[in-house]
Amino acid sequence: MKKLSARRRHPLAALVVLLLALAATGGLYAAFAPAGAAQADETSQSLKIEQGKKLYEVGCASCHGTGGQGSSNGPSLVGVGAAAVDFQVGTGRMPAATTEGPQVVAKKNIYTQDQIDQLAAYIASLGAGPSVPTKQDYDPAGGDIAKGGELFRTNCAQCHNFTGKGGALTKGKFAPTLEGVAPQHIYEAMQTGPQNMPSFPDTTLTQKNKQDIIAYLHAIDSPETTQPGGMDLGGLGPVTEGLFAWIFGLGALIAVAVWVAARTAKAKKS
């Protein structure tokens, strides 16, 4: 007992006890911690990438190359990220029906969301790029509509019109309408800059800025907001309103003037 008591008073006794406690804790964690869960996640992700590769080889490799390196018919996909895949495939733009024409248009989607996720996982594995945003990132309810309107008019209205109706560009290209577009796809478009559109990374427009813009578009995509006084004449701005005034307003004045002149001439004859 005296020997044991002496050992307890040794200067290194506390260190030895601490090391034994850490070793015991580590052993217990290794024995009971859900290590299988992390391994299962890795296995699931690997399987998703493998499935995505198979889908890619069937539907995408003919234009973008067998390893996503690109070809004369399609750009490289290395580093575009999962967000670009979710947008392009989710809106039906990819796979493209043809490589001809000024730009690829949206059409009916041919993939399920699970398949899109698999394709996105495979493309993301080729190189780092923007990830698919979460609902918290793009939920319109969390945005500032007034701030979003200001940002949209500054950065987007030149092409998409101030009400998001879209507009013509050069050489047959166009900025598509943003009416009815899912908030997630609008966010991804700002992240990745598809086709003619410039990209707006977080260094240019923050996550909150993007959410504000989506909130603005969500607000104006409502008849109660866009047509408070009646017909909006297409929402194309003062040009259409001025054209309407010239054609119909001035035309009506001319018709009235002709009618008055005819009535006056008839009155003088009688």
Secondary structure, 3 states (H helix, E strand, C coil): CHHHHHHHCCCCHHHHHHHHHHHHHHHHHHHHCCHHHHHHHHHHHHHHHHHHHHHHHHHCHHHHCCCCCCECCECCCCCCHHHHHHHHHHCCCCCCCCCCCCCCCCCCCCCCHHHHHHHHHHHHHHCCCCCCCCHHHHCHHHCCHHHHHHHHHHHCHHHHCCCCCCEECCCCCEECCCCCCCHHHHHHHHHHCCCCCCCCCCCCCCHHHHHHHHHHHHHHCCHHHHCCCCCCHHHCCHHHHHHHHHHHHHHHHHHHHHHHHHHHHHHHHC
